[in-house]
Amino acid sequence: MRQWLAVSALLSLVAGNVVGAGRHPKQTFSSGERRLLRNLVTLLKNDPDLAHDVSADDGDSQEEMAEKWMMKTNKELIEWNRAGSLANWEFVTNFTDETRQKMLSVESNRSRWYQSALSEGKQFETNHFRPDLRRQIEMFVFNSESDDPAVEDEIRAIQSEMETIYSTAKVCFPEDKGGAARKGKNKCLSLEPDLVSIMAQSRNPILLLIYWANWRDVSGRPIRRLYERFVELLNVGAKQNGNMWAQNWENIYSLVVPYPEVDRDFSSADRIIQRKYDVMGLFRLAEDFFVSIDLFNMTKIFWEKSMLVKPPNRDVQCHASAEDMFAPGDFRIKMCTEVSESYLETIHHEMGHVEYFMAYSHLPPLYRDGANCAFHEAIGDTIALSVMSRTHQRVLGLDTTQPGADDYKRSINDLMKMALYKIGFLPFGLLVDRWRWNVFSNVTKLDNLNRDWWQLRLDLQGVRSPIPRSEDDFDPGSKFHIPSNSPYICYFVSTVVQFQFYKAMCEASGHEGSLHECDFYRSPPAGRLLKRLLELGASRPWQEALQKMTGSREISASALLEYFRPLEKWLKFNNDLYNEKLGWKGAKINWKSE
């Protein structure tokens, strides 16, 4: 009422002075009227809500204009996303100069369109728009691109060149010399599946060292010069841990298994899988799990267009990924899959991305993303926690043991294997982007890229290089996410939040007992709970999405700690018993002397 009285009084004064109301058109306001007018103007200035009400008509027209602009922009954005996705897919599934140039051309044209649309979007004052429209406009104008198209073109060209170097790198030796190459095997080995398999299975320290060093020579070193320029533009103990980058330690499980006398034979599990399934069978097995909890079947286009095995006679990017192609039903996975239990877990991870794509495919393009990048990475891993439980392994026939007196020992073994994978990953998951942030903030200088990398590896992981390193090397570049400039903190946070998701789904399924024994296979209530988060995409803040699924707005490690609590107690008892000294105080990086 206060607003209407003020506006009415103001309009009456103005109308009376302009149209006369019995007074001469040139006659000014009386002293009393001037005093009232000053008070009304002061009221408007001091009351933003009142000022907004007075200008409501103008605001409504601005909002209508913004609605029309957003509809047009969303339509164009879908088309550009589709064109970019197709060009990138052609490039990563067939590395040639032609596909690279086509991808760069599409991205360059998209960038120019974006800069034009960006200047339009920045003209809108969104404070009083409806919340959904305001969120879309603000997401669109949040821009990290350079205003200079030439700079953006060079950034993309360098990044694609780094990705090409990484993805096509091969470790080659003179055939059968020095025992490095074996008869009947190719003398040039790619990272996947060749080197990854060797690093996971071999216990020969000399062989591991040869491949460790040579992979870094052919991938990291050639990238360094490019990465230094990339940084400039954007600013206008691993030899026997079972993994090429020591990012997790799962593959040395056989060396540290707590109770080997009751351990399951994992090589036997692989043989069972290879006897029962081919690559397509593994993907159908993963699909069956998602469908059993009331999520989505893969689409016809998925099965037709995905690259599920490494094609012969052409270079491809084997790093597993899932792609939203921004067309109805067009979702794809790119993998150089082998038939093994490890790849079965990776398939669930990638298919989790596709389930997310499908769940939010009805949303505007700006919302077709995860609530945050960690959520996207966590979905498939949450499912995999259920799939890799001993309970589900028995369902699949991969674990033939029966419940009995040795269950405690088997549980400790299971938890140790999972801890080497999940807990062992956490420091690496943190350090990759900590190193990258230091580089881009100029804390790490360009002439210290490799030294600072290894200092972080030592400080956070307790890992030293097996041979001396120098600034002639560029070991960060031997990890895919550095040349591809992919955020890595997503995986760190994902490793924590997936246990929150897992616990919530286990509770929805009615699970009773230890958390690590939960299997929510064939539990539609668990799947429907997950779907509540998936369907939101990026349309709401991640805290709201998390709350819809877990009841909490905060990311917490409590579920992770609950999962591993039996192992934590076992480790504490045995470390105390054998007086183990923890840590690596006093260790130094393995650096070449000047």
Buried (B, 14 or more C-beta within 10 A) or exposed (E): EEBEEBBEBBEEBEEBBEEEEEEEEEEEBEEEBEEBBEEBEEBBEEBEEBEBBBEEEEBEEBBEEBBEBBEEBBEBBBBBBBBBBBBBBBBBBBBEEEBBBBBBEBBBEBBEBBBEBBEBBEEBEBEBBEEEBBBBBBBBBEEEEBEEEEBBBBBBBBBBBBBBBBBBBBBBBEEEEEEBBEEEEEBEBBBBBBBBBBBBEBEEEEBBBBBBBBBBBBBBBBBBEBBBEBBEBBEEBBBBBBBBBBBBBBBBBBEEBBBEEBBBEBEEBBEBBEEBBEBEEBBBBBBEBBBBBBBBEBBEBBBEBBBBBBEEEEBBBBBBBBBBBBBEEBBBBBBBBBBBBBBBBBBBBBBBBBBBBBBBBEBBBBBBBBBBBBBBBBBBBBBBBBBBBBBBBBBBEBBEBEEEEBBEBBBBBBBBBBBBBBBBBBBBBBBBBBBBEBBBEEEBEBEBBBBBBBBBBBBBBBBBBBEEBEBEBBBBBBBBBBBBBBBBBBBBBBBBBBBBBBBBBBBBBEBEEEBBBBBBBBBBBBBBBBBEBBBBBBBBBBBEBBBBBBEEEEBBEEBBEBBBBBBBEBBEEEEEEEEEEEEBEEEEBBBEEE
